[in-house]
C-alpha cells in the first residue's frame, strides 16, 4: 500500500518513506509505528494499541514511546510546535490528523515488479575455520560500512536474530552498517573443544571471521567478555581496527583481580549453571535473570532458556566462564591508539562499573558513557536501549 499525505509518501511494500521527493532514512520500528498511525488517519490510536502492535505487548516506558513518536514526527517534517500531522491526545493516545490518500493500484504493480525484500530482515550465515582448525559460523546482515560484533558467552546466530532481546538491536545496527557477528568458539554455530583454548585463540577467531568476510580495516563492537578479546586484537593488529566499542566489559577477569564491590560469587554462579542450565524454573534462571537482565519480561526469560539450550551444554558454559574470567589485558590499555567508546551500566551486577571506569581511564582519549540501568544487556523496552543505540551510531559515524 502507498499512503500519500502532506509532501510525503509511505510505501509499505518497498518499506520506504519519501518526503519532498527525497528518501528519508527511518528505523524499522518507527516505520511500523508511522504505518499504523497513517493507516488509521483521523482515528484515535491508544497507547495500549501502540504497545500491543508495535512492541508486541512488551512493558515499554512512556519515554521510549515518546522517543519513537518524536522520531516519526521528524521523519515526516512535523517538527513545529503545533504538530499538525501527528497529534498527541493527552492521557489517551495519538491521532494522525493529516488527509491521507491511498494507491492500491500502484501498490499492486510494485508488488509484481519488486518483491518485498527488507535488508534488515535478512541475514546470511557462512562458515570459516580458525587457525587451530575449529569450524566457525558467522552471519552477515544490514547494509552500509562494516561493523564486526565480537563473539560473547551465550549467543546463537539464528535464535538471537528472532529474539525479543537481540533482534531490535541487530536490526537497528543493520540500518546503518553491514553487521558481521559470530558465535563464540564451542557454542551454537561454532563447534569444537574449548578445553585448552587461550586468549590468543579467541583473538584468532576475530581474525578468522574478518578474513573470511574480506574485512580490511573495520570497527569492533565488543560486549561483555568480548571486550578483553577485542582489546588484545586491537593491540596486536592496530592497522586493522578503526574504532573500538567496549560495552559492559572488563580488563581483568574475576580470577585475576581483587574482589570489587558488587562482584558476584563466581563459584556460586558455576554451581548454579551446572545444576540449572536451560531449566526455566531453576534457581539458576532466577539468579541469571536478576543479575543479567533484571528488567526482562517473562517472554524474554523464556527466550534465554531456549538460547541456553541451543548455545551450549552446561559443562561448556562453565568452561567458557572459567576461561574468560582468567583474561587480563590491563597491560595493553595504555598502548591502544584506536578511538574507543566505553559504555557501562551504572548498576551492572555482572561486570561492576569499576571495570568500565578502569577501561576508560587507562585507554588514551577513551570516551565514557554511563547508562543509568541495572541491565548487563540492554532491553528494547527500556529507555537506555535507545541511548545505547544512539551512542554507538553517533560514535561510529563520526569522521
C-alpha positions, 0 to 999 in steps of 0.5 A: 500500500502507498499512503500519500499525505502532506509532501510525503509518501509511505510505501509499505511494500518497498518499506520506504518513506519519501518526503519532498521527493527525497528518501528519508532514512527511518528505523524499522520500528518507527516505520511500523509505528508511522504505518499504523498511525497513517493507516488509521488517519483521523482515528484515535490510536491508544497507547495500549494499541501502540504497545500491543502492535508495535512492541508486541505487548512488551512493558515499554516506558512512556519515554521510549514511546515518546522517543519513537513518536518524536522520531516519526514526527521528524521523519515526516517534517512535523517538527513545529510546535503545533504538530499538525500531522501527528497529534498527541491526545493527552492521557489517551493516545495519538491521532494522525490528523493529516488527509491521507490518500491511498494507491492500491493500484500502484501498490499492486504493480510494485508488488509484481515488479519488486518483491518485498525484500527488507535488508534488515530482515535478512541475514546470511550465515557462512562458515570459516575455520580458525587457525587451530582448525575449529569450524566457525559460523558467522552471519552477515546482515544490514547494509552500509560500512562494516561493523564486526560484533565480537563473539560473547558467552551465550549467543546463537546466530539464528535464535538471537536474530528472532529474539525479543532481546537481540533482534531490535538491536541487530536490526537497528545496527543493520540500518546503518552498517553491514553487521558481521557477528559470530558465535563464540568458539564451542557454542551454537554455530561454532563447534569444537573443544574449548578445553585448552583454548587461550586468549590468543585463540579467541583473538584468532577467531576475530581474525578468522571471521574478518578474513573470511568476510574480506574485512580490511580495516573495520570497527569492533563492537565488543560486549561483555567478555568480548571486550578483553578479546577485542582489546588484545586484537586491537593491540596486536593488529592496530592497522586493522581496527578503526574504532573500538566499542567496549560495552559492559566489559572488563580488563581483568577477569574475576580470577585475576583481580581483587574482589570489587564491590558488587562482584558476584560469587563466581563459584556460586554462579558455576554451581548454579549453571551446572545444576540449572542450565536451560531449566526455566524454573531453576534457581539458576534462571532466577539468579541469571535473570536478576543479575543479567537482565533484571528488567526482562519480561517473562517472554524474554526469560523464556527466550534465554532458556531456549538460547541456553539450550541451543548455545551450549551444554552446561559443562561448556558454559562453565568452561567458557566462564572459567576461561574468560574470567582468567583474561587480563589485558590491563597491560595493553590499555595504555598502548591502544591508539584506536578511538574507543567508546566505553559504555557501562551500566551504572548498576551492572551486577555482572561486570561492576562499573569499576571495570568500565571506569578502569577501561576508560581511564587507562585507554588514551582519549577513551570516551565514557558513557554511563547508562543509568540501568541495572541491565548487563544487556540492554532491553528494547523496552527500556529507555537506555536501549535507545541511548545505547543505540544512539551512542554507538551510531553517533560514535561510529559515524563520526569522521 
